[in-house]
Amino acid sequence: MKKLLLPLAIAGMCALPSLSNAATNPYVSLSGGLGLMNNSTVDGFSDAVEYKTGFLVNGAVGLKTEPVRLEAEIGYHRNAIDKAFGHTVTDENISIWSFMANGYLDYDMKDEGISPFIMAGLGYASVSDNWTGGSSSDGAFAWQIGAGLGIKASDKVTFDVSYRYFKTGDVTLHSDTVTTGSHNILAGLRIDI
């Protein structure tokens, strides 16, 4: 984790001086929604683990300078496991803490009060398999891409709806190599400060 966070922190610090010279608007955001986890491949066995629909929440702080936004985001994802190797599973879930650096490109339609956007992010994810009485966890590189629509509610408040695809590198859980990725549908608020 330290090997990944240090380069991200340095990149962020290098970008701040150029942003500070432009007209920037800081903001905070909070979003949540549905997490549709892909079936996991385990040690080469496709669709070995199937998941129920889960949830995720994200919090972020960022800077906006037209038409670009840069932000630091922390997220929590959780999906209950439905089946493993064809057998029904109860009381077991996958949870993911994500630490992402995101970039957005907004197309501001000022007269309409809406702004479509695209986004991409890089970072680190801590993935845990949790069951009654224990857990197994590992960390990996993570990335995400997405698109959405910002709807102005007031001068300082924007309502966002978006889709994101989130993916981590392979992780080792219970000595098995496991793939994780999800399709996420989000709604949230962005507040200029």
N, C-alpha and C positions, 0 to 999 in steps of 0.2 A: 504494500500500500504506500509506504513512504517513497518508493522509487517513482510512483505515478503522481503523487500529490505534489512533490517538489517541482517537477517541470510545469504542472498546471498553475501552481502559485507564481512561479517566475513569469510564465506567459501572461498571466493576469496583471502582474505588477508592471510589465513592459507596456501593456495596452493602456493602462490608466493615464499616463501622461498625454497621449494623443487624444483620449476621450475628454480629458479635463480642458483641453484647448478648444474643443467644440462645444456647442450649446448642448449640454446634457441634462437629462431629467432622470433623477433616481426614482426607483419604484420598488415596491414589494408585491409579491403575488402569492396566492394560495389557491390550489386546485385539487380536485379529487375526481374519482370516477371509477369506471369498470376496468378490470384487468383480465384480459382473455389470454391466458397463458397457453403457449404452444405445447403440444405433447413433447415430452423429453425423450431424447435418445440416451440410453444408459449403456456404457461400454459397447457401443456399436449396435445395440438392439433398438431399432426405430420404434417410436410410439410406445416405449416401455412404461412410461408414467403419463397418466391423463389427469387433468385438473378440472376442478369446478371453477365457475366464474368467480373472480376475486375482486379486490379493491386496491386502490392506491391513492396516496395523498402526497402532494409536493408543496414545498415552500421555497421561495426564491427571493433574492435581492438582485437588483440589476440597474443598469444605466441604459438610457435610450438617447440616441442621437440620430435624427432622421436620416435614413430609413432603417438604421441598424439598432438592435438591442443585444447587449451582452449581459449574462447573468450567472450567478452561482446558485445551484439548486440542491436541496436535500429531499429525497423521496423515500417513501416506505410502500412496498408492494407486498400483498399477501394473497395466496391462493391455496385453498384446501385441496389435498390430493384425493381424487376420485377412485382411480384404479392404478395398481402397480403390477406389471406383468400379467394383466388380465384378472387380477383379484381385487375385489372391493376393499378400500382402505377407509378406516375411520380414525378420527382424532390425530391426523397428521397433516402438516401444511408446509409449504415453501414460503419463506419470507425473504425479502430483499431490501437492504438499505442501499440507496444509490446516492452518490456524491458527484454531481455533474457540472461541467462548464458548458453553457448553452449559448448559441448565437442565433439570432432571428433576423429575418429580412421582412419588413412590413411594407405593404403597399397601402398608403393612407388615402382613402377616398373621402376627403374632408367634407364634401357636400352631402355625402350619404351617411356619415357617422359610423362607418364600418371600415375595418382594415384587415384584409386577408393577409396571412403570413405563412412563411415556411420556416422551419427551424432544424437545427442539428446540434448534437451534443456529444461530448466525450467525457469519460470519467472512470470511476471505480465503483464496483458493487460488491457488497458482502452478502453472500447467499447462504441461507440456513434451512436445513430440513429439520422441522420441529415435531416431536411427538410427545405423548404423555411420559414425563420422566426423563427426557433427554433431547439432545440435538446434535447435529453435525454441521459444520460450516466451513466455507472457503471464500476467498476473494478473487476477483478477476477484473480485467479491463471491461468497460461497458460503453456502449454507444446508443444513440437514438436519433431518429429522424421523424419529422412530422409536418403537419400543416393544420391551419385553423383559421378562425375568424374572430377578430376583436370587434365588439359592439360597444360604442361609447355610451355610458350611462350618465356621465356628467363630465365636467372639465378634467377631473382628476381620477375618475373611476371608469375602468373598462371591464366589461364582461367578456371572457374568452371561452370559446368552445373549440376543441381540437382533437385530432387523432395523432397518436404517436406509435411507432414501432420501437420497442426497447429490446436490446440484446446484450447478453454478457458473453465473455469468453467461457470456455468449458471450465467447470468447477469439479473438485473432488469431494464427494459426499459419501460417507461409509466406504471409503476406498474405491468408489466407482466414479468414472468420468461421466458427468451429466451435462447436457445442454439446457440452457434456459433462455427464453425469449417470450415476449408478449405483445399483443395488440392492445392498445389502451385508448379508451374514449374518455375525455376529460372535460370538465367545466370548472371555471374558476373566476376569481376577481384579481385585477391588477390595479394597484392604487399608487398614483404619483405622490412622492413625498418631497 
